[in-house]
Amino acid sequence: MRTSRTPFLILVSVVVLLAVSCGNQAAAVEPQSTEPSTSDAEAPAEEPANAAAETPAEALVRPATDAETLLNDRCSVCHSVDRVINKAMSLEAWVSTIDRMVQKGAELSDAERDILAAYLAETAGQ
């Protein structure tokens, strides 16, 4: 019984063509220059090593200081922001309301509560 070598030759031809094709593409890539470009000179200087970036865990421990962000991120979890900003209340009433919301599950530290209450006493209901 005689076997045909045609499928084997076709396979070898395809592999050779692929290898040649890949080799030509690699040669077409231009080498990168090691010389600094003019745009590198205009780039802003990097921060010093002692100015370490804040980790996500540190950001969670640090109280938020922007009252609008607190209002949008924490209060709107349970109800609309309009429901909050349409009420005119005193600072003491806002602190009491926010404390009640914390008891219901709102996530605010005491510092964040104070920031938010002062903001709402000043701006809400106007």
DABEL-V651244 format. One record per backbone hydrogen bond with DSSP energy under -1.0 kcal/mol. NH is the residue of the N-H (numbers start at 0). CO is the residue of the C=O. Records with the same first field share a line. If there is no record, write none. Layout:
NH: CO / CO
//
This chain:
8: 4
9: 5
10: 6
11: 7
12: 8
13: 9
14: 10
15: 11
16: 12
17: 13
18: 14
19: 15
20: 16
21: 17
22: 18
23: 19
24: 20
25: 21
26: 22
27: 23
50: 47
51: 49
58: 54
59: 55
60: 56
61: 57
69: 65
70: 66
71: 67
72: 68
73: 69
74: 69
75: 70
77: 74
78: 74
84: 80
85: 81
86: 83
93: 89
94: 90
95: 91
96: 92
97: 93
98: 94
99: 95
100: 96
101: 97
102: 98
103: 99
104: 101
105: 100
107: 105
112: 108
113: 109
114: 110
115: 111
116: 112
117: 113
118: 114
119: 115
120: 116
121: 117
122: 118
123: 119
124: 84
125: 122
//
